[in-house]
């Protein structure tokens, strides 16, 4: 019981983290990528992607209604997105969940598995949320555009799944 309370407190304290600001160096990462051109268990880091724009699309959970709308909108406009940046969906779901989501929805872009919550905390999107009066920790839907030198070019916060794609296309 004590360990559970300590773990909850640790997650709550991490919520106090701030999002990095536009113009700052984007937080480095090294996580497992699933799908796209990435092989099974292959890791990807921001350092590996220098020289090209990177888009990190943080979303709460695979195969949920809002996340599916957002993912499928990106899939359906992939011909417009592809080549403009390295685009990654990011959630705390595991590799198996990502594989199922990619296959079921035929997503052409890779998903990053951040089960240790290092990426969501570094980017300040791991937040206390509330649904039906219950509080819980989860991802605040946000998108980060990182320039070729690794600096944050744009941050789209608390985006609506339906309007996300048009906002992203405006900044790319």
C-alpha positions in Angstrom: 0.0 0.0 0.0 2.8 2.4 0.9 4.6 1.7 -2.4 1.5 2.4 -4.4 1.1 5.8 -2.7 4.8 6.6 -3.3 4.4 5.7 -7.0 1.3 7.8 -7.3 3.0 10.7 -5.6 6.1 10.4 -7.9 3.8 10.5 -11.0 2.0 13.5 -9.6 5.3 15.4 -9.0 6.4 14.6 -12.6 3.2 16.4 -13.7 4.7 19.6 -12.4 7.2 19.5 -15.4 7.0 22.2 -17.9 6.8 21.9 -21.6 9.9 23.0 -23.4 9.6 26.3 -25.2 9.7 27.2 -28.8 13.3 28.0 -29.7 14.9 25.7 -27.1 16.6 22.5 -27.9 14.1 19.7 -27.9 14.6 17.1 -25.2 16.6 14.1 -26.4 15.0 10.7 -26.5 15.9 7.1 -27.3 12.8 4.9 -27.5 11.5 1.9 -29.4 9.8 2.6 -32.7 7.1 0.4 -34.2 6.1 0.5 -37.8 7.1 2.6 -40.8 10.6 1.7 -41.8 11.6 0.6 -38.3 12.4 -3.1 -37.6 11.2 -5.1 -34.6 12.5 -3.5 -31.4 14.6 -0.9 -33.2 15.3 2.2 -31.2 15.2 5.8 -32.5 16.8 8.9 -31.0 16.5 12.5 -31.8 20.2 12.7 -32.4 19.8 10.0 -35.2 17.2 12.3 -36.9 19.4 15.5 -37.1 19.2 17.2 -40.4 15.5 16.8 -41.0 12.4 18.1 -39.3 10.8 15.9 -36.7 7.1 15.8 -35.6 6.1 14.2 -32.3 2.4 13.6 -32.0 1.6 12.8 -28.4 -1.8 11.0 -28.0 -3.4 9.3 -25.0 -4.1 5.7 -26.1 -4.1 3.3 -29.0 -7.5 2.3 -30.4 -9.6 4.9 -28.6 -12.1 7.0 -30.5 -10.3 10.4 -30.5 -6.9 8.9 -31.0 -8.2 6.8 -33.9 -9.8 9.9 -35.5 -6.5 11.7 -35.3 -4.4 8.8 -36.5 -6.6 8.0 -39.4 -6.7 11.7 -40.5 -2.9 11.6 -40.6 -3.0 8.3 -42.5 -5.5 9.7 -45.1 -3.3 12.7 -45.7 0.0 10.9 -45.6 0.9 11.8 -49.2 0.9 15.5 -48.0 2.9 14.8 -44.8 5.4 12.3 -46.0 8.7 13.9 -46.9 8.1 17.1 -45.0 9.3 15.6 -41.7 9.9 12.4 -39.8 6.5 12.0 -38.2 6.0 9.8 -35.1 2.9 9.1 -33.0 3.9 8.8 -29.3 2.0 7.2 -26.4 2.8 5.1 -23.3 1.3 2.0 -24.9 3.6 -1.0 -25.4 5.0 -2.4 -28.6 2.2 -5.1 -29.0 -0.5 -2.5 -28.7 1.2 -0.2 -31.3 1.6 -3.2 -33.6 -2.1 -4.0 -33.4 -3.1 -0.3 -33.9 -0.9 0.1 -36.9 -2.2 -3.1 -38.5 -5.8 -2.5 -37.7 -5.8 1.2 -39.0 -3.1 0.7 -41.7 -1.0 3.5 -40.3 2.0 4.4 -42.6 4.0 6.2 -40.0 5.8 4.8 -36.9 4.7 4.9 -33.3 7.1 5.4 -30.4 6.5 3.3 -27.3 7.2 5.3 -24.2 6.3 2.7 -21.5 8.8 4.2 -19.0 7.2 7.7 -19.5 10.5 9.4 -20.0 9.5 11.1 -23.3 6.1 12.2 -22.1 7.6 13.7 -18.9 10.5 15.3 -20.8 8.1 17.1 -23.1 5.7 18.0 -20.2 2.6 16.2 -21.6 2.1 13.7 -18.7 -0.6 15.5 -16.8 -3.3 14.9 -14.2 -6.6 14.5 -16.1 -10.2 14.1 -15.0 -13.0 12.1 -16.6 -16.5 11.6 -15.0 -15.1 13.1 -11.7 -12.2 10.7 -11.5 -8.7 12.0 -11.6 -5.9 10.0 -13.3 -2.5 10.6 -15.0 -2.4 10.6 -18.8 -1.1 12.3 -21.9 -2.3 15.7 -22.9 -2.8 15.6 -26.6 0.0 17.8 -28.0 2.3 18.0 -31.1 5.9 19.2 -31.2 7.6 20.2 -34.4 11.4 20.1 -34.2 13.6 21.7 -36.8 16.6 20.1 -38.5 19.0 21.4 -35.8 17.0 19.9 -32.9 15.2 23.1 -31.8 11.5 23.3 -31.1 9.9 25.2 -34.0 6.2 24.9 -32.9 4.2 23.4 -30.1 0.5 22.6 -30.6 -1.1 22.1 -27.2 -4.3 20.4 -26.1 -5.2 19.8 -29.8 -8.6 18.6 -30.9 -8.3 15.3 -32.8 -10.5 16.6 -35.6 -8.6 19.9 -36.1 -5.1 18.6 -35.5 -4.2 17.8 -39.0 -5.1 21.2 -40.4 -3.0 22.9 -37.7 -0.1 20.6 -38.3 -0.2 21.2 -42.1 -0.2 25.0 -41.5 3.1 24.8 -39.6 4.8 22.3 -41.9 
